[in-house]
Amino acid sequence: MGCGKGDYTVGLAARYPERNFLGLDIKGDRIWRGSTRAEELGLTNVGFLRTRAESLNAHFAPQELAEIWVTFPDPRPRDRDIKRRLTSPRFLNLYQEIVRTGGLVHLKTDDTPLYEYTLETLQTRPGARILAHTADIYATPELLPHAEDIQTHYERRFRGEGIAIKYIQFTLS
């Protein structure tokens, strides 16, 4: 979700050649960078889709996906934009439709208010189960394998600025 330049999508595809990965973003130039990189690496298990997050269920069948990664989304800090946050109830409902039972959803972010908002939203959502979370994934090495050590452009930038990277892994039933 919001794959940007495809760092995570390409990184996961390279690491897990037996699995398929699809990066989604609304910006075509970003997807071009990711697809170009995947082609340079000869990866055949990765693709990119230019679409709005709101239309996920038009592209995937119910329970089709094993996992969703939401990496460094726009935090949408204004109250009027809460419904546009990729971890708002609106999007959690979409994820619940297309992720198979027991499938995972991951969030990595530098934004503390988004991290806290997501934890609160999940804690009050029936059927949501938080499996792991930390306000600093690099200070919690036991969780790093779950969060993958692949870094996006933004993750490298924020870490370079000394900003802690937050992580949540959860399921929706």
FIVO-847003 format. One record per residue (C-alpha): residue in three letters; x, y, z. Coordinates in Angstrom, 3 decimals. Example, Ala and Ser with C-alpha at 12.3 -4.5 7.8 and 13.67 -1.06 7.14 Angstrom:
pt code: ala x: 12.300 y: -4.500 z: 7.800;
pt code: ser x: 13.670 y: -1.060 z: 7.140;
This chain:
pt code: met x: 0.000 y: 0.000 z: 0.000;
pt code: gly x: 1.438 y: 3.328 z: -1.027;
pt code: cys x: 4.586 y: 1.574 z: -2.215;
pt code: gly x: 6.284 y: 4.763 z: -3.340;
pt code: lys x: 9.452 y: 3.961 z: -5.256;
pt code: gly x: 8.968 y: 0.253 z: -4.608;
pt code: asp x: 11.871 y: -0.238 z: -2.202;
pt code: tyr x: 9.876 y: -2.529 z: 0.055;
pt code: thr x: 8.058 y: -4.327 z: -2.744;
pt code: val x: 11.262 y: -5.063 z: -4.658;
pt code: gly x: 13.134 y: -5.923 z: -1.446;
pt code: leu x: 10.515 y: -8.453 z: -0.385;
pt code: ala x: 10.315 y: -9.952 z: -3.890;
pt code: ala x: 14.089 y: -10.406 z: -3.977;
pt code: arg x: 14.115 y: -11.957 z: -0.516;
pt code: tyr x: 11.171 y: -14.309 z: -1.134;
pt code: pro x: 11.311 y: -15.493 z: -4.767;
pt code: glu x: 8.702 y: -18.197 z: -4.084;
pt code: arg x: 6.046 y: -15.570 z: -3.252;
pt code: asn x: 4.378 y: -12.881 z: -5.365;
pt code: phe x: 4.362 y: -9.188 z: -4.462;
pt code: leu x: 2.344 y: -6.299 z: -5.793;
pt code: gly x: 3.146 y: -2.669 z: -5.016;
pt code: leu x: 0.275 y: -0.191 z: -5.125;
pt code: asp x: 0.586 y: 3.559 z: -5.435;
pt code: ile x: -1.300 y: 6.414 z: -7.067;
pt code: lys x: 1.840 y: 8.051 z: -8.457;
pt code: gly x: 2.959 y: 6.577 z: -11.777;
pt code: asp x: 6.508 y: 7.949 z: -11.654;
pt code: arg x: 7.089 y: 6.216 z: -8.333;
pt code: ile x: 5.831 y: 2.904 z: -9.677;
pt code: trp x: 8.061 y: 3.319 z: -12.719;
pt code: arg x: 11.119 y: 3.465 z: -10.460;
pt code: gly x: 10.113 y: 0.292 z: -8.632;
pt code: ser x: 9.253 y: -1.621 z: -11.787;
pt code: thr x: 12.508 y: -0.531 z: -13.440;
pt code: arg x: 14.483 y: -1.747 z: -10.423;
pt code: ala x: 12.606 y: -5.081 z: -10.397;
pt code: glu x: 13.335 y: -5.535 z: -14.092;
pt code: glu x: 17.031 y: -4.730 z: -13.589;
pt code: leu x: 17.184 y: -7.429 z: -10.911;
pt code: gly x: 15.365 y: -9.926 z: -13.146;
pt code: leu x: 12.544 y: -10.412 z: -10.655;
pt code: thr x: 9.493 y: -12.197 z: -12.046;
pt code: asn x: 7.477 y: -12.337 z: -8.840;
pt code: val x: 6.735 y: -8.626 z: -8.517;
pt code: gly x: 4.335 y: -6.225 z: -10.169;
pt code: phe x: 2.944 y: -2.744 z: -9.645;
pt code: leu x: -0.569 y: -1.361 z: -9.850;
pt code: arg x: -1.439 y: 2.300 z: -10.150;
pt code: thr x: -4.641 y: 2.731 z: -8.207;
pt code: arg x: -6.240 y: 4.532 z: -5.320;
pt code: ala x: -6.295 y: 2.683 z: -2.018;
pt code: glu x: -10.060 y: 3.192 z: -1.816;
pt code: ser x: -10.541 y: 0.813 z: -4.762;
pt code: leu x: -8.637 y: -2.181 z: -3.400;
pt code: asn x: -11.663 y: -4.425 z: -3.358;
pt code: ala x: -12.146 y: -3.806 z: -7.100;
pt code: his x: -8.744 y: -5.394 z: -7.769;
pt code: phe x: -8.669 y: -8.285 z: -5.301;
pt code: ala x: -11.073 y: -11.089 z: -4.533;
pt code: pro x: -12.234 y: -11.650 z: -0.963;
pt code: gln x: -9.453 y: -13.214 z: 1.116;
pt code: glu x: -7.039 y: -13.210 z: -1.840;
pt code: leu x: -4.048 y: -11.648 z: -0.068;
pt code: ala x: -1.805 y: -13.195 z: 2.555;
pt code: glu x: -0.348 y: -9.896 z: 3.813;
pt code: ile x: -0.502 y: -6.153 z: 3.426;
pt code: trp x: 2.418 y: -3.841 z: 4.161;
pt code: val x: 1.683 y: -0.176 z: 4.800;
pt code: thr x: 5.074 y: 1.496 z: 4.869;
pt code: phe x: 5.503 y: 5.159 z: 5.668;
pt code: pro x: 2.087 y: 6.365 z: 4.537;
pt code: asp x: 1.080 y: 9.998 z: 4.596;
pt code: pro x: 0.018 y: 10.386 z: 8.250;
pt code: arg x: -2.863 y: 12.737 z: 7.385;
pt code: pro x: -2.425 y: 14.760 z: 10.586;
pt code: arg x: -5.474 y: 17.010 z: 10.222;
pt code: asp x: -8.651 y: 15.811 z: 11.920;
pt code: arg x: -10.645 y: 16.268 z: 8.720;
pt code: asp x: -8.311 y: 13.776 z: 7.005;
pt code: ile x: -8.667 y: 10.946 z: 9.531;
pt code: lys x: -10.850 y: 8.957 z: 7.121;
pt code: arg x: -7.980 y: 9.103 z: 4.587;
pt code: arg x: -5.425 y: 7.513 z: 6.926;
pt code: leu x: -4.502 y: 4.069 z: 5.631;
pt code: thr x: -5.178 y: 2.635 z: 9.092;
pt code: ser x: -8.587 y: 4.258 z: 9.614;
pt code: pro x: -11.649 y: 2.013 z: 10.065;
pt code: arg x: -12.559 y: 2.661 z: 6.433;
pt code: phe x: -9.318 y: 1.058 z: 5.211;
pt code: leu x: -9.262 y: -1.621 z: 7.898;
pt code: asn x: -12.654 y: -2.729 z: 6.538;
pt code: leu x: -11.147 y: -3.003 z: 3.043;
pt code: tyr x: -8.169 y: -4.962 z: 4.323;
pt code: gln x: -10.454 y: -7.301 z: 6.233;
pt code: glu x: -12.284 y: -8.124 z: 2.990;
pt code: ile x: -9.227 y: -8.950 z: 0.898;
pt code: val x: -6.763 y: -10.440 z: 3.423;
pt code: arg x: -7.348 y: -14.092 z: 4.165;
pt code: thr x: -8.310 y: -15.199 z: 7.648;
pt code: gly x: -5.210 y: -15.074 z: 9.813;
pt code: gly x: -3.407 y: -12.918 z: 7.240;
pt code: leu x: -1.141 y: -10.166 z: 8.451;
pt code: val x: -1.190 y: -6.414 z: 8.143;
pt code: his x: 1.983 y: -4.452 z: 8.919;
pt code: leu x: 2.512 y: -0.748 z: 9.518;
pt code: lys x: 5.912 y: 0.943 z: 9.591;
pt code: thr x: 5.967 y: 4.682 z: 10.225;
pt code: asp x: 8.064 y: 7.466 z: 11.624;
pt code: asp x: 4.954 y: 9.349 z: 12.724;
pt code: thr x: 4.150 y: 8.965 z: 16.438;
pt code: pro x: 0.569 y: 10.306 z: 16.230;
pt code: leu x: -0.246 y: 7.862 z: 13.378;
pt code: tyr x: 1.300 y: 4.998 z: 15.333;
pt code: glu x: -0.711 y: 5.885 z: 18.457;
pt code: tyr x: -3.900 y: 6.435 z: 16.438;
pt code: thr x: -3.497 y: 3.013 z: 14.815;
pt code: leu x: -2.928 y: 1.265 z: 18.152;
pt code: glu x: -6.012 y: 2.930 z: 19.634;
pt code: thr x: -8.109 y: 2.107 z: 16.578;
pt code: leu x: -7.055 y: -1.543 z: 16.657;
pt code: gln x: -7.549 y: -1.878 z: 20.420;
pt code: thr x: -11.185 y: -0.815 z: 20.103;
pt code: arg x: -11.943 y: -2.746 z: 16.893;
pt code: pro x: -13.791 y: -6.034 z: 17.375;
pt code: gly x: -11.836 y: -8.916 z: 15.891;
pt code: ala x: -8.570 y: -6.991 z: 15.545;
pt code: arg x: -5.589 y: -8.579 z: 17.211;
pt code: ile x: -2.281 y: -6.773 z: 17.670;
pt code: leu x: 0.464 y: -9.367 z: 17.390;
pt code: ala x: 3.476 y: -7.093 z: 17.844;
pt code: his x: 4.186 y: -3.402 z: 18.227;
pt code: thr x: 7.007 y: -1.130 z: 19.201;
pt code: ala x: 7.703 y: 2.588 z: 19.188;
pt code: asp x: 11.275 y: 1.866 z: 18.020;
pt code: ile x: 11.796 y: -1.217 z: 15.884;
pt code: tyr x: 15.569 y: -0.827 z: 15.852;
pt code: ala x: 15.652 y: -0.791 z: 19.656;
pt code: thr x: 13.545 y: -3.972 z: 19.680;
pt code: pro x: 15.713 y: -6.436 z: 17.733;
pt code: glu x: 13.484 y: -9.408 z: 18.552;
pt code: leu x: 10.718 y: -7.795 z: 16.458;
pt code: leu x: 12.920 y: -6.775 z: 13.547;
pt code: pro x: 12.576 y: -10.132 z: 11.739;
pt code: his x: 8.798 y: -9.613 z: 11.723;
pt code: ala x: 9.180 y: -6.086 z: 10.371;
pt code: glu x: 11.826 y: -7.028 z: 7.808;
pt code: asp x: 15.022 y: -5.046 z: 7.722;
pt code: ile x: 14.339 y: -3.667 z: 4.252;
pt code: gln x: 14.366 y: 0.115 z: 4.340;
pt code: thr x: 12.419 y: 2.531 z: 2.195;
pt code: his x: 13.761 y: 5.900 z: 1.090;
pt code: tyr x: 11.812 y: 7.564 z: 3.906;
pt code: glu x: 12.950 y: 5.055 z: 6.489;
pt code: arg x: 16.616 y: 5.682 z: 5.668;
pt code: arg x: 16.014 y: 9.435 z: 5.775;
pt code: phe x: 14.141 y: 9.427 z: 9.081;
pt code: arg x: 16.616 y: 7.057 z: 10.734;
pt code: gly x: 19.411 y: 9.351 z: 9.561;
pt code: glu x: 17.635 y: 12.202 z: 11.347;
pt code: gly x: 17.441 y: 10.128 z: 14.542;
pt code: ile x: 13.685 y: 9.537 z: 14.315;
pt code: ala x: 12.505 y: 6.219 z: 15.746;
pt code: ile x: 10.691 y: 3.868 z: 13.380;
pt code: lys x: 7.446 y: 2.503 z: 14.777;
pt code: tyr x: 5.964 y: -0.872 z: 13.834;
pt code: ile x: 2.659 y: -2.697 z: 14.306;
pt code: gln x: 1.753 y: -6.186 z: 13.098;
pt code: phe x: -1.898 y: -7.194 z: 13.371;
pt code: thr x: -4.676 y: -9.404 z: 12.067;
pt code: leu x: -8.300 y: -8.629 z: 11.351;
pt code: ser x: -11.029 y: -11.265 z: 11.620;
